[in-house]
């Protein structure tokens, strides 16, 4: 549980408060980073850099969201920066080719024997543009407006990439005989 005054103490450069905050959030933020960068050393670097940035900009934290959500956004942005630095930039889709598909049109069911790990493995195999949106939407719980801001794409592109990513995910799961039609 976050102590009410710990943020204020961090704003005053209290190293003990910063260390307490770090200990409270480092493991969770490491797991978030690992889902994106897939390398333990790189994930550790992302977490460290994220905390440095968070403490440097903690005066900008105004508790509109929880500290964890604010920090998670920093971690995800650092992960995206890291991926771009590795020359794995996201491919932008041309607005001309985008088609929004309503959620009710692409419903599908997963066999009871499939695990979340199976789904994550298949997501990891997808092209990056689909993988990023699927992870942010399905795993991290961001909406399309937030995804568009994080990835610097339009909301239409976010919806389209999610829809196409779900289709590719479903096709791959069908190949390994885990998905049933409806």
C-alpha positions in Angstrom: 0.0 0.0 0.0 1.3 3.4 -1.0 1.9 5.6 2.0 0.1 9.0 1.4 3.2 11.1 2.1 5.8 9.0 0.2 5.3 10.9 -3.0 5.7 14.2 -1.2 8.9 12.9 0.4 10.1 11.8 -3.1 9.4 15.2 -4.4 11.7 16.5 -1.7 14.5 14.2 -2.9 14.2 11.9 0.1 16.4 8.9 -1.0 14.8 6.6 1.6 11.3 7.3 0.2 12.6 6.8 -3.3 14.1 3.5 -2.4 10.8 2.4 -0.7 8.9 3.4 -3.8 11.4 1.6 -6.0 11.1 -1.6 -3.9 7.3 -1.5 -4.0 7.1 -1.2 -7.8 10.3 -2.6 -9.4 9.2 -6.3 -9.7 5.8 -5.4 -11.4 7.5 -2.9 -13.7 10.1 -5.5 -14.6 7.4 -7.9 -15.7 5.8 -5.2 -17.8 9.2 -4.4 -19.5 9.8 -8.1 -20.1 6.5 -8.5 -22.0 7.8 -5.9 -24.4 11.6 -6.2 -24.8 11.9 -10.0 -24.1 15.4 -9.7 -22.7 16.1 -9.7 -18.9 19.1 -7.4 -19.1 17.3 -5.0 -21.4 14.2 -5.1 -19.1 16.3 -4.3 -16.1 17.8 -1.3 -17.9 14.3 -0.1 -19.0 13.1 -0.3 -15.4 16.2 1.6 -14.0 15.8 4.3 -16.6 12.1 4.5 -16.0 12.6 5.1 -12.3 15.3 7.7 -12.9 12.9 9.5 -15.2 10.0 9.1 -12.8 12.0 10.6 -9.9 13.3 13.4 -12.1 9.7 14.3 -13.2 7.9 13.4 -10.0 6.8 17.0 -9.6 4.6 16.4 -12.6 2.8 13.6 -10.9 -0.5 15.0 -9.7 -2.4 11.8 -8.6 -4.9 12.0 -11.4 -4.1 8.3 -11.8 -2.4 6.0 -9.4 1.4 6.2 -9.1 1.6 2.7 -10.5 -0.3 3.6 -13.6 1.8 6.7 -14.1 5.0 4.7 -13.7 3.7 1.9 -16.0 3.1 4.4 -18.7 6.8 5.6 -18.4 8.0 2.0 -18.5 6.0 1.2 -21.6 7.2 4.4 -23.3 10.8 3.4 -22.4 10.2 -0.1 -23.9 8.9 1.4 -27.1 11.9 3.7 -27.3 14.2 0.7 -26.7 12.5 -1.2 -29.5 12.8 1.7 -31.8 16.5 2.0 -30.9 16.9 -1.6 -32.0 15.6 -0.6 -35.4 12.4 -2.5 -34.9 10.2 0.5 -35.6 6.5 0.1 -35.9 5.2 0.1 -39.4 2.4 2.7 -39.9 -0.5 1.6 -42.0 -1.8 4.0 -44.6 -5.1 5.6 -43.6 -6.5 4.6 -47.0 -6.1 0.9 -46.3 -7.6 1.1 -42.8 -11.0 -0.5 -42.0 -12.5 -0.5 -38.6 -14.2 -3.7 -37.6 -16.7 -3.6 -34.7 -15.9 -5.8 -31.8 -19.1 -7.9 -32.1 -18.0 -9.0 -35.6 -14.7 -10.6 -34.6 -15.8 -12.5 -31.5 -14.2 -15.9 -31.1 -13.9 -18.6 -28.5 -10.8 -20.3 -27.0 -10.8 -23.9 -26.1 -10.7 -24.5 -22.3 -7.3 -26.3 -22.6 -5.5 -23.2 -23.8 -3.6 -21.2 -21.2 -2.7 -17.5 -21.1 0.9 -18.5 -21.7 -0.2 -20.2 -25.0 -1.9 -17.0 -26.0 1.2 -14.9 -25.0 3.5 -17.2 -27.0 1.4 -16.8 -30.1 1.2 -13.0 -29.6 5.0 -12.9 -29.4 5.1 -14.5 -32.9 2.9 -11.8 -34.5 4.3 -8.9 -36.5 5.3 -6.1 -34.2 2.6 -3.6 -35.2 -0.1 -6.1 -34.2 1.8 -7.5 -31.1 2.2 -4.0 -29.6 -1.5 -3.1 -29.9 -2.6 -6.5 -28.7 -0.4 -6.4 -25.7 -1.4 -2.8 -24.8 -5.1 -3.5 -25.2 -5.5 -7.1 -24.0 -2.7 -7.5 -21.5 -2.1 -4.0 -20.2 -5.7 -2.8 -20.4 -5.2 0.4 -22.3 -8.0 1.8 -24.5 -7.6 3.0 -28.1 -7.1 6.6 -27.2 -4.3 5.7 -24.8 -2.7 3.3 -27.3 -2.8 6.0 -30.0 -1.0 8.4 -27.7 1.6 5.8 -26.6 2.4 4.5 -30.1 1.8 7.8 -31.9 -0.8 6.3 -34.2 -4.4 7.3 -34.8 -7.3 5.7 -32.9 -8.5 4.2 -36.2 -5.1 2.6 -36.7 -5.2 1.2 -33.2 -8.6 -0.3 -33.7 -7.6 -1.7 -37.1 -4.3 -3.2 -35.9 -6.1 -4.7 -32.9 -8.8 -6.3 -35.2 -6.2 -7.6 -37.6 -4.0 -8.8 -34.8 -6.9 -10.7 -33.3 -7.5 -12.3 -36.6 -3.9 -13.4 -37.0 -3.9 -14.6 -33.4 -7.1 -16.6 -34.0 -5.7 -18.1 -37.2 -2.5 -19.2 -35.5 -4.4 -20.7 -32.6 -6.6 -22.6 -35.0 -3.4 -24.0 -36.6 -2.4 -25.4 -33.3 -6.0 -26.7 -32.8 -6.8 -24.7 -29.7 -9.6 -22.5 -31.1 -13.2 -23.6 -31.9 -15.5 -21.6 -34.2 -18.8 -20.3 -32.8 
